[in-house]
């Protein structure tokens, strides 16, 4: 069972948060890799301590989540979301590759944004068996092995459209020069209209949304690791002005960059 060494992203205030819970991530087998990006397991022991509310960035990928509240499938998340941890507990998660569940949903994926689904609406899996064989085990290997076997029959070779949208999303994530859909269109030799249609069909969120999301990732990373003024941060990330940077923070996180930096200082 191979652990994931990818940099953790999407967790707000990662340094102080790391003291509140333990996160382990595991890669899928090659056979399962077309379906699953990674397995993630979180547990905490806050007995005798205040509850901790973990905040996370929005995520276009869908997840299977098993907790003491049951098993469910999360659709793409377009806003900051949070989870409160108290006492002692555990969450088991499967992060699916972008777009791979679009055709399994009971609705169009753009109608699944910020929605939850019963596991049985997507997969022929027994929710109680999921809980008993993941949440109730004390061994990560047993948990991941069970999930891998349960999901294996749903892992199929990617169709060209899903592969294309994943490739485009990777370009957006890794190429900091892509700050508009027009630039993505030029680099991918795909019309803006075709990009919009592809993302609506397989992601449920627009390419512009994804570009803004990953620019925000880069902004948060710099706020964590560097001391920059708001003007320097805007220039560093090639925003046309500070107001556009502030707008992205407000829309995705409901706070300004200054408020985020202040909260980070108070939590450290």
HELIX and SHEET records of a PDB file:
HELIX    1   1 UNK A   14  UNK A   17  1                                   4    
HELIX    2   2 UNK A  109  UNK A  111  5                                   3    
HELIX    3   3 UNK A  119  UNK A  121  5                                   3    
HELIX    4   4 UNK A  127  UNK A  130  1                                   4    
HELIX    5   5 UNK A  131  UNK A  135  3                                   5    
HELIX    6   6 UNK A  140  UNK A  151  1                                  12    
HELIX    7   7 UNK A  152  UNK A  154  5                                   3    
HELIX    8   8 UNK A  160  UNK A  174  1                                  15    
HELIX    9   9 UNK A  181  UNK A  188  1                                   8    
HELIX   10  10 UNK A  192  UNK A  202  1                                  11    
HELIX   11  11 UNK A  207  UNK A  225  1                                  19    
HELIX   12  12 UNK A  230  UNK A  236  1                                   7    
HELIX   13  13 UNK A  242  UNK A  253  1                                  12    
HELIX   14  14 UNK A  257  UNK A  267  1                                  11    
SHEET    1   A 6 UNK A  22  UNK A  26  0                                        
SHEET    2   A 6 UNK A  36  UNK A  45 -1                                        
SHEET    3   A 6 UNK A  88  UNK A  96 -1                                        
SHEET    4   A 6 UNK A  63  UNK A  67 -1                                        
SHEET    5   A 6 UNK A  70  UNK A  74 -1                                        
SHEET    6   A 6 UNK A 116  UNK A 118 -1                                        
SHEET    1   B 2 UNK A  52  UNK A  56  0                                        
SHEET    2   B 2 UNK A  81  UNK A  85 -1                                        
END                                                                             
